[in-house]
Amino acid sequence: MKLIEFVHQYLYPFYIRLWAERFFKVKEGQIVVDAGAYLGGFSIYAAKKVGKRGKVFAFEPDPKNLKTLKESIKKSNLKNIVLINKALGDTVREVKLESANHYSSIVIKTSKKTILEVQQTTLDNEMKNLGISKVHFIKMNIEGAEVIAVRGALQTLTNVEHIAISCHTVNGKSTASVIEPLLKQSGFKTKVLKRRKIIIDFGHIDIYGFR
């Protein structure tokens, strides 16, 4: 196992508790959406917490990440994770994904890294097709595409209890400034906070929506 895989699968769940669960704890029997499942650290952690009566819907478009994610889910022997190999946005279409060597990926092209064609969907579309009318918790970390993903989830968000979004800087501005009014439009109370410092301060800004 590569170091980054070990870190994400075994140390990342602890890190998640410090930002994604800052105001809301995943509980047994809940429906959770992991938008940007990456190598599975949060998906597996959440699946263990929600148990057999709950479900985790894990969205991950990058095929390199997906391979590791599938292996992690298989090893975990968890049957309550639904893996969805799609990017989240505001339309259903093919999009270009920029994939980096360290497993990170982004829909918005910024450099000359490997470019892949992936399927994009909306959270509204996927939840409707899956027959999910209520979501208890959404964790979203999708490298700058969070604005369009939220715009494609406005119907779903009216029946979401809590959402935690890792925001990024796009065109010199934090995506939190665009997302906050969208969450308020969906009936959320909001908090925009700088992430708690662990060892290194990366300057992350997180936005939370809660009822």
C-alpha positions as CSV (number, residue, x, y, z in Angstrom):
1,M,0.0,0.0,0.0
2,K,1.3,3.4,-1.0
3,L,1.8,6.0,1.8
4,I,-0.9,8.3,0.5
5,E,-3.4,5.5,0.5
6,F,-2.5,4.5,4.0
7,V,-2.8,8.1,5.2
8,H,-6.2,8.6,3.6
9,Q,-7.7,5.3,4.7
10,Y,-6.5,5.2,8.3
11,L,-5.6,8.8,9.3
12,Y,-8.1,10.8,7.2
13,P,-11.2,9.7,9.2
14,F,-9.7,11.4,12.3
15,Y,-9.1,14.6,10.2
16,I,-12.7,14.4,8.9
17,R,-14.0,14.6,12.4
18,L,-12.3,17.9,12.8
19,W,-13.9,19.7,9.9
20,A,-16.8,17.8,8.3
21,E,-18.3,16.8,11.7
22,R,-17.6,20.1,13.4
23,F,-21.3,20.7,14.0
24,F,-23.0,17.4,13.1
25,K,-22.1,13.8,13.9
26,V,-22.9,11.0,11.6
27,K,-25.3,8.6,13.4
28,E,-26.7,5.1,12.9
29,G,-29.4,4.7,10.3
30,Q,-28.6,7.9,8.4
31,I,-28.3,8.6,4.7
32,V,-25.0,10.2,3.9
33,V,-23.6,11.6,0.6
34,D,-19.8,11.7,0.2
35,A,-19.2,14.1,-2.7
36,G,-15.6,13.7,-3.6
37,A,-15.0,10.3,-2.1
38,Y,-11.3,10.2,-3.1
39,L,-9.7,7.0,-1.7
40,G,-12.6,6.2,0.6
41,G,-11.5,7.5,4.0
42,F,-14.8,9.3,4.8
43,S,-17.1,6.9,3.0
44,I,-15.8,3.9,5.0
45,Y,-15.8,5.9,8.2
46,A,-19.4,7.0,7.6
47,A,-20.6,3.6,6.5
48,K,-19.4,2.1,9.8
49,K,-21.2,4.8,11.8
50,V,-24.5,4.5,9.9
51,G,-24.5,0.8,10.1
52,K,-26.8,-1.7,8.3
53,R,-29.8,0.5,8.5
54,G,-28.0,3.5,6.9
55,K,-26.4,4.1,3.5
56,V,-23.5,6.1,2.1
57,F,-23.6,7.4,-1.5
58,A,-20.0,8.0,-2.6
59,F,-19.3,10.1,-5.7
60,E,-15.9,9.8,-7.3
61,P,-15.2,10.5,-11.0
62,D,-11.4,9.9,-11.2
63,P,-10.7,6.4,-12.5
64,K,-7.4,6.2,-10.6
65,N,-9.1,7.0,-7.4
66,L,-12.0,4.8,-8.2
67,K,-9.8,1.7,-8.5
68,T,-8.3,2.3,-5.0
69,L,-11.7,3.2,-3.6
70,K,-13.3,-0.1,-4.9
71,E,-10.5,-2.1,-3.4
72,S,-10.9,-0.3,0.0
73,I,-14.6,-0.9,0.0
74,K,-14.1,-4.6,-0.8
75,K,-11.5,-5.0,2.0
76,S,-13.8,-3.2,4.4
77,N,-16.6,-5.8,3.7
78,L,-19.1,-3.0,4.0
79,K,-22.3,-3.5,2.0
80,N,-23.9,-0.1,2.7
81,I,-21.8,2.0,0.3
82,V,-23.2,2.9,-3.1
83,L,-20.3,3.9,-5.4
84,I,-21.2,6.4,-8.2
85,N,-18.5,7.0,-10.8
86,K,-19.5,10.5,-11.8
87,A,-18.6,14.1,-11.1
88,L,-21.2,16.4,-9.6
89,G,-22.2,19.6,-11.3
90,D,-25.3,21.5,-12.5
91,T,-25.9,19.6,-15.7
92,V,-25.8,16.0,-17.0
93,R,-23.0,15.8,-19.6
94,E,-19.4,14.8,-20.3
95,V,-16.8,17.0,-18.8
96,K,-13.0,17.2,-18.8
97,L,-11.2,16.1,-15.6
98,E,-7.7,17.1,-14.8
99,S,-6.0,14.3,-12.9
100,A,-2.9,14.7,-10.8
101,N,-0.3,12.1,-9.9
102,H,-1.1,12.4,-6.2
103,Y,-4.7,11.1,-6.7
104,S,-6.2,14.6,-6.5
105,S,-8.4,15.7,-9.4
106,I,-10.4,18.7,-10.6
107,V,-13.0,19.4,-13.2
108,I,-11.7,22.9,-13.8
109,K,-8.5,22.7,-16.0
110,T,-5.6,24.8,-14.6
111,S,-2.5,23.2,-16.0
112,K,-1.1,20.6,-18.4
113,K,-1.8,17.4,-16.3
114,T,-3.6,14.4,-17.6
115,I,-7.0,15.2,-19.0
116,L,-9.8,12.7,-18.9
117,E,-13.4,12.7,-20.1
118,V,-15.8,11.8,-17.3
119,Q,-19.6,11.8,-16.8
120,Q,-21.0,14.6,-14.9
121,T,-24.4,14.5,-13.2
122,T,-26.4,16.5,-10.7
123,L,-27.2,15.5,-7.1
124,D,-30.8,16.2,-7.8
125,N,-30.8,13.8,-10.7
126,E,-29.0,11.0,-8.9
127,M,-31.1,11.2,-5.7
128,K,-34.3,11.2,-7.7
129,N,-33.2,8.1,-9.7
130,L,-32.1,6.3,-6.5
131,G,-35.4,7.1,-4.8
132,I,-33.8,9.1,-2.0
133,S,-36.1,11.8,-0.6
134,K,-34.1,12.8,2.5
135,V,-30.4,13.1,3.2
136,H,-29.1,13.6,6.7
137,F,-25.5,14.7,5.9
138,I,-23.5,15.8,2.9
139,K,-19.8,16.1,3.0
140,M,-18.4,17.9,-0.1
141,N,-14.8,18.3,-1.2
142,I,-14.6,18.5,-5.0
143,E,-11.7,20.9,-5.6
144,G,-13.4,24.0,-6.8
145,A,-16.5,22.5,-8.5
146,E,-18.6,22.9,-5.4
147,V,-20.5,26.0,-6.7
148,I,-21.9,24.1,-9.7
149,A,-22.5,21.0,-7.6
150,V,-24.6,23.0,-5.1
151,R,-26.5,24.6,-8.0
152,G,-27.3,21.1,-9.3
153,A,-28.6,20.1,-5.8
154,L,-31.1,22.8,-4.9
155,Q,-34.1,20.4,-4.9
156,T,-32.2,17.8,-2.8
157,L,-31.0,20.5,-0.3
158,T,-34.5,21.3,0.8
159,N,-34.5,17.9,2.5
160,V,-30.9,17.8,3.8
161,E,-30.3,18.2,7.6
162,H,-26.6,19.2,7.4
163,I,-24.0,20.0,4.8
164,A,-20.2,20.6,5.2
165,I,-18.3,21.9,2.2
166,S,-14.6,22.4,1.7
167,C,-14.3,25.7,-0.2
168,H,-11.6,26.6,-2.7
169,T,-10.3,29.7,-4.4
170,V,-11.6,30.1,-8.0
171,N,-10.7,33.2,-10.0
172,G,-9.2,34.8,-6.9
173,K,-12.4,34.4,-4.7
174,S,-13.4,31.8,-2.2
175,T,-16.4,29.7,-3.4
176,A,-17.9,30.3,0.0
177,S,-19.1,33.7,-1.0
178,V,-21.3,32.2,-3.8
179,I,-22.4,29.1,-1.9
180,E,-23.6,30.8,1.3
181,P,-26.5,32.6,-0.4
182,L,-27.5,29.4,-2.2
183,L,-27.6,27.4,1.1
184,K,-29.7,30.2,2.7
185,Q,-32.0,30.1,-0.3
186,S,-32.5,26.4,0.6
187,G,-33.4,27.2,4.2
188,F,-30.1,26.6,5.9
189,K,-28.5,28.6,8.7
190,T,-24.9,28.9,7.8
191,K,-21.4,29.3,9.2
192,V,-18.3,30.1,7.2
193,L,-15.1,29.2,9.2
194,K,-11.4,28.8,8.7
195,R,-10.5,25.2,9.3
196,R,-9.0,24.2,12.6
197,K,-5.2,24.0,12.3
198,I,-3.8,20.5,12.8
199,I,-0.1,20.5,12.1
200,I,0.1,22.7,9.0
201,D,-2.4,25.5,8.2
202,F,-3.4,25.1,4.6
203,G,-5.8,28.1,4.9
204,H,-8.9,26.1,4.1
205,I,-12.3,27.7,4.4
206,D,-15.3,25.6,5.2
207,I,-19.0,26.4,5.0
208,Y,-21.7,24.6,7.0
209,G,-25.4,24.5,6.5
210,F,-27.7,23.3,9.2
211,R,-31.4,23.5,10.2
